[in-house]
Amino acid sequence: MIEAALLTAILWYGILSLHAAESVRWLLTVFELALFALAAAIILKKMAGRRSAPPHPIAILLAAAALWALLQVWLGISVDAQRTLEAALGWTVNCAAFSVTLAVCARDSIRRRFLTAQVLFGLAVSIASVIGLYTVSALGPFTYKNQFAAYLESVMGIAITFAIRDPHRRLAWLLVAGTMFASVVAAGSRAGSILCLAELILLPLAGYLRGWISAPSLARIAAVVVASGAVLVMVTGWETTWQRLQEANPYSVRADLLRSSIAMTRDRPLTGFGLGAWSAAYPGYAHYDDGTFVNQAHNDWAQWAAEGGIPFLALMLAVVALLLRPALQSLWGLGVMAVFIHAWIDYPFEQRPALAAFLFAMAGALAAETSTKAATASPPACRPDELSPP
């Protein structure tokens, strides 16, 4: 339980320091060192208890990502060795976040508390961010609306799943999910609004199809979702997202960046230009030049292919493939999968190492839930609406 509390504190610190860490590097260093220290403590504890288990396949893949970056530097492949070394550190942090959460959340009771804490913290962040948006024009600890949306996508699915499986607190959890959705709409994230809306619609439907809730319960959930979502969106504001949806060619710039990334991948399909080095290689492949610095491809998948080549893209596809079944089994994990979908048109996993670590920590909790269920016997059948939260 102490380890879960420490992990939660570290992850929350990372989220709260996102904005400040842009200019004060040591804030991010504190986050990284704290996570590594917790990982070391867990390893030593397992060694002392002589408890060993083979590493999870996803942990192996994330470790391979860090090693691939180091190999790019060693072979002189990277066009910006410093950024590639930073990327190696970032992927090591992602691996540590996944592995620590996987170990900490092995027990059902601890995992439930951990997930509940993430939802409640996400609710607080969403409310504070909307208040900040309309008072000081700042989105809480986030500087970019789509990264804010990706963060809430990863935790909103937990609230919806809790609502499905806990009829006694259903209204409260639906209001939590509705508040998160409304804050994403207020922030002006088009893709985030669509993905969060999809979670609100599809997860209850999936729960009904799996027999977790009855048809009347599904109807009541739908009514609450529509009513609360509409009211909360009216309260928080919808004008920014609506105006952005009216743009004639909203993704024209992203399309140019995608073509550039594809050209980069075509030139170095096996080696890439170095993880983290997309911005250094991009000027030679730019389709336009308006005098501004382009820092990201606005498509993590295309950027991974350009920076790491097809082998690295295959590595990341393998991570998603390994998470897909657990996500479908848990339902709440579909929120984590939504972030990987969002990554096709933005960069939730780039630029903010603490946010990426949080997202892989949620993947670790998802993997832990599936591993625990696989190690135990099937539970007795329950009537609809009598299932406990995951």
C-alpha positions in Angstrom: 0.0 0.0 0.0 2.9 2.4 0.7 4.4 1.7 -2.7 1.0 2.5 -4.3 0.8 5.8 -2.4 4.4 6.7 -3.4 3.7 5.8 -7.0 0.5 7.9 -7.0 2.3 10.9 -5.5 5.1 10.7 -8.1 2.7 10.5 -11.0 0.6 13.4 -9.6 3.8 15.5 -9.1 4.7 14.8 -12.7 1.4 16.0 -14.0 1.3 19.1 -11.8 4.8 20.1 -12.8 4.3 19.7 -16.6 4.1 23.5 -17.3 6.9 24.5 -14.9 9.2 21.7 -16.1 9.4 23.4 -19.5 11.7 26.1 -18.1 13.0 24.4 -14.9 14.6 21.1 -15.9 15.3 20.0 -12.4 11.6 19.5 -11.8 11.5 16.8 -14.4 14.8 15.3 -13.0 13.1 15.0 -9.6 10.3 13.1 -11.1 12.6 10.8 -13.0 14.8 10.1 -10.0 11.8 9.4 -7.7 10.4 6.9 -10.2 13.8 5.2 -10.6 14.2 5.1 -6.8 10.8 3.4 -6.4 11.6 0.9 -9.1 14.9 0.1 -7.4 13.2 -0.4 -4.0 10.7 -2.8 -5.6 13.4 -4.8 -7.3 15.4 -5.0 -4.0 12.3 -6.1 -2.1 11.6 -8.8 -4.6 15.2 -10.0 -4.4 15.1 -10.1 -0.6 11.9 -12.1 -0.7 13.3 -14.3 -3.5 10.3 -13.6 -5.6 11.1 -13.4 -9.3 8.9 -13.4 -12.3 9.7 -13.1 -16.0 9.5 -9.5 -17.3 6.3 -8.5 -19.0 6.5 -8.5 -22.8 5.5 -4.8 -22.9 8.3 -4.0 -20.4 10.8 -5.8 -22.7 9.5 -3.7 -25.7 9.8 -0.4 -23.8 13.3 -1.3 -22.7 14.2 -2.2 -26.3 13.0 1.3 -27.3 15.5 2.9 -25.0 18.3 0.6 -26.2 17.4 1.4 -29.9 17.9 5.1 -29.1 21.3 4.3 -27.6 22.2 2.2 -30.6 21.3 5.0 -32.9 23.7 7.3 -31.1 26.5 4.7 -30.9 26.3 4.0 -34.7 26.2 7.7 -35.5 22.7 7.4 -37.1 21.0 10.1 -35.2 21.1 13.6 -36.7 20.9 15.1 -33.2 22.7 12.8 -30.7 21.7 15.0 -27.7 18.0 14.7 -28.3 18.3 11.0 -29.0 20.0 10.5 -25.7 17.2 12.4 -24.0 14.8 10.1 -25.8 16.6 7.1 -24.5 16.1 8.4 -21.0 12.5 9.1 -21.7 11.8 5.5 -22.9 13.7 4.2 -19.8 11.3 6.3 -17.7 8.3 4.9 -19.6 9.6 1.4 -19.0 10.0 2.1 -15.3 6.5 3.7 -15.0 4.9 0.6 -16.7 6.9 -1.9 -14.7 6.4 -0.2 -11.3 2.7 0.1 -11.8 2.4 -3.5 -13.0 4.1 -4.6 -9.8 2.2 -2.2 -7.4 -1.2 -3.0 -8.9 -0.9 -6.8 -8.8 -3.5 -7.0 -6.0 -7.1 -6.3 -6.9 -7.8 -4.1 -3.8 -4.7 -2.0 -4.3 -5.4 -1.6 -8.0 -9.0 -0.4 -7.4 -7.8 2.2 -5.0 -5.1 3.3 -7.4 -7.5 3.7 -10.3 -10.0 5.5 -8.1 -7.4 7.9 -7.0 -6.4 8.6 -10.6 -10.1 9.4 -11.5 -10.6 11.7 -8.6 -7.3 13.5 -9.3 -8.3 13.8 -13.0 -11.6 15.3 -11.9 -9.8 17.9 -9.8 -7.4 18.7 -12.6 -10.2 19.1 -15.1 -12.2 21.5 -12.8 -9.1 23.5 -12.0 -8.1 23.7 -15.6 -11.5 25.0 -16.7 -11.4 27.6 -14.0 -7.8 28.6 -15.0 -8.9 28.7 -18.6 -11.5 31.4 -17.9 -9.6 33.4 -15.3 -5.9 33.4 -16.3 -6.2 31.8 -19.7 -4.1 28.9 -18.6 -5.2 25.2 -18.8 -3.9 24.2 -15.3 -0.6 22.4 -15.5 -1.1 21.8 -19.3 0.1 24.1 -22.0 -1.4 22.2 -24.9 -5.1 21.4 -25.1 -4.7 18.0 -26.9 -2.3 16.7 -24.3 -4.8 17.8 -21.7 -7.4 15.8 -23.6 -5.2 12.8 -23.9 -4.6 12.7 -20.2 -8.4 12.8 -19.5 -9.1 10.2 -22.2 -6.9 7.7 -20.2 -8.8 8.1 -16.9 -12.3 8.9 -18.1 -12.9 5.3 -19.1 -12.3 4.3 -15.5 -15.1 6.5 -14.3 -17.5 5.2 -16.9 -16.6 1.6 -16.1 -17.1 2.3 -12.4 -20.5 3.7 -13.3 -21.4 0.5 -15.2 -20.3 -1.9 -12.5 -21.3 0.0 -9.4 -25.1 0.8 -9.5 -25.1 2.4 -6.0 -22.7 5.2 -7.1 -23.6 5.2 -10.8 -24.9 8.8 -10.9 -21.8 10.1 -9.2 -19.4 8.3 -11.5 -21.3 9.5 -14.6 -21.2 13.1 -13.4 -17.4 12.7 -13.0 -17.1 11.4 -16.5 -19.4 14.1 -17.8 -17.3 16.8 -16.1 -14.1 15.5 -17.8 -15.8 15.5 -21.2 -17.1 19.0 -20.7 -13.6 20.3 -19.7 -12.1 18.7 -22.9 -14.8 20.5 -25.0 -14.1 23.8 -23.2 -10.4 23.4 -23.8 -11.1 23.3 -27.6 -9.6 19.9 -28.5 -11.6 18.6 -31.5 -10.1 15.1 -31.5 -10.2 14.9 -27.8 -13.9 15.9 -27.7 -14.8 13.2 -30.3 -12.8 10.5 -28.5 -14.2 11.3 -25.1 -17.8 11.4 -26.5 -17.1 8.0 -28.1 -16.1 6.6 -24.7 -19.3 8.0 -23.1 -21.3 6.2 -25.8 -19.5 3.0 -26.5 -18.4 1.8 -23.1 -22.0 1.6 -21.7 -23.0 -0.1 -24.9 -20.1 -2.6 -24.5 -21.1 -3.2 -20.9 -24.7 -4.1 -22.0 -23.5 -6.4 -24.8 -21.3 -8.2 -22.2 -24.2 -8.6 -19.8 -22.8 -6.3 -17.2 -25.9 -4.1 -17.2 -29.5 -4.6 -18.3 -31.3 -2.8 -21.1 -33.2 -0.5 -18.6 -29.9 0.4 -16.9 -28.3 1.1 -20.3 -31.3 3.5 -21.1 -30.9 5.2 -17.7 -27.1 5.6 -18.2 -27.8 7.1 -21.7 -30.3 9.5 -20.3 -27.9 10.7 -17.6 -25.0 11.0 -20.0 -27.0 13.1 -22.5 -28.5 15.3 -19.8 -25.4 15.8 -17.7 -23.1 16.2 -20.7 -25.3 18.8 -22.2 -25.6 20.8 -19.0 -21.9 20.6 -18.1 -20.9 21.6 -21.7 -23.2 24.6 -21.5 -21.6 25.5 -18.1 -18.0 25.1 -19.2 -18.4 26.5 -22.7 -18.4 24.9 -26.1 -17.7 27.8 -28.4 -14.0 27.2 -28.9 -14.5 23.6 -30.1 -17.5 24.5 -32.2 -15.5 27.2 -34.0 -12.6 24.9 -34.6 -14.9 22.3 -36.1 -16.1 24.9 -38.6 -12.7 25.4 -40.1 -12.5 24.6 -43.8 -9.3 22.5 -43.7 -8.5 21.9 -40.1 -5.8 19.3 -40.7 -4.1 20.7 -43.8 -0.9 21.5 -41.9 -0.9 18.1 -40.3 -1.3 16.6 -43.8 1.8 18.4 -45.0 3.8 17.3 -41.9 2.6 13.7 -42.4 3.8 13.8 -46.0 7.2 15.0 -44.8 7.4 12.3 -42.2 6.6 9.6 -44.8 9.3 11.0 -47.0 11.8 10.8 -44.1 10.8 7.2 -43.4 11.2 6.3 -47.0 14.8 7.6 -47.0 15.8 5.8 -43.9 13.3 2.9 -43.4 15.5 0.7 -41.3 17.4 3.2 -39.1 15.4 6.4 -38.9 16.9 9.7 -38.1 17.3 9.2 -34.4 14.6 9.1 -31.7 13.7 12.7 -30.6 15.5 14.1 -33.7 12.4 14.7 -35.9 12.6 18.5 -35.7 16.3 18.4 -36.7 15.7 16.3 -39.8 12.4 18.0 -40.8 13.7 21.1 -42.5 15.2 19.1 -45.3 11.7 17.5 -46.0 9.4 20.5 -45.3 6.6 21.2 -47.8 6.4 24.8 -46.8 8.3 27.3 -44.7 6.5 30.1 -42.9 9.5 31.0 -40.7 8.3 29.2 -37.6 9.9 26.3 -35.8 8.1 23.0 -36.2 8.8 20.9 -33.1 6.7 17.8 -33.7 5.1 15.9 -36.5 1.6 16.1 -34.9 1.4 12.4 -35.4 3.3 10.2 -33.0 3.0 7.2 -35.2 4.5 8.9 -38.2 7.2 10.5 -36.0 8.1 7.2 -34.5 8.6 5.8 -38.0 10.7 8.7 -39.2 12.8 8.8 -36.0 13.2 5.1 -35.4 12.5 3.5 -38.8 10.0 0.7 -39.5 11.5 -1.5 -36.8 10.6 1.0 -34.1 7.1 1.5 -35.6 6.7 -2.3 -35.4 7.8 -2.2 -31.8 5.1 0.3 -30.9 2.5 -1.5 -32.8 3.4 -4.6 -30.8 2.8 -2.7 -27.6 -0.7 -1.7 -28.7 -1.4 -5.2 -29.9 -0.5 -6.6 -26.4 -2.7 -4.0 -24.7 -5.8 -4.5 -27.0 -7.1 -7.7 -25.4 -6.7 -6.4 -21.8 -8.4 -3.1 -22.9 -11.4 -5.0 -24.3 -11.7 -7.2 -21.2 -11.5 -4.4 -18.7 -13.5 -1.8 -20.7 -11.8 1.1 -18.8 -8.6 0.2 -20.8 -10.3 1.5 -23.9 -9.6 4.9 -22.6 -5.9 4.1 -22.8 -6.4 2.8 -26.4 -8.1 6.1 -27.2 -4.8 7.9 -26.5 -3.0 5.7 -29.0 -5.7 6.6 -31.5 -5.3 10.3 -30.7 -1.6 9.9 -31.4 -2.4 9.5 -35.1 -3.2 13.2 -35.3 -1.3 14.7 -32.4 1.6 14.0 -30.0 0.4 12.9 -26.5 3.6 10.7 -26.1 6.1 13.4 -27.2 7.4 16.6 -25.6 6.1 15.9 -22.1 8.0 13.0 -20.5 6.0 13.0 -17.3 2.7 12.8 -19.3 4.1 9.9 -21.4 5.2 8.1 -18.2 1.7 8.6 -16.7 0.1 7.1 -19.8 2.4 4.0 -19.7 1.7 3.7 -16.0 -2.0 3.4 -16.8 -1.0 0.7 -19.4 0.8 -1.0 -16.5 -2.3 -1.0 -14.4 -4.2 -2.4 -17.3 -1.7 -5.2 -17.8 -1.8 -5.9 -14.0 -5.5 -6.3 -14.1 -5.4 -8.9 -16.9 -2.5 -10.8 -15.3 -4.3 -11.0 -12.0 -7.5 -12.3 -13.5 -5.6 -14.8 -15.6 -3.9 -16.2 -12.4 -7.2 -16.7 -10.6 -10.2 -18.9 -11.2 -13.2 -17.4 -13.0 -15.5 -15.6 -10.6 -19.1 -16.9 -10.1 -21.6 -15.5 -12.4 -23.3 -12.3 -11.3 -26.6 -10.8 -12.2 -26.5 -7.6 -14.2 -25.7 -4.5 -12.1 -24.3 -6.5 -9.2 -20.7 -6.4 -10.3 -18.1 -4.6 -8.2 -15.9 -1.9 -9.8 -12.7 -3.3 -11.5 
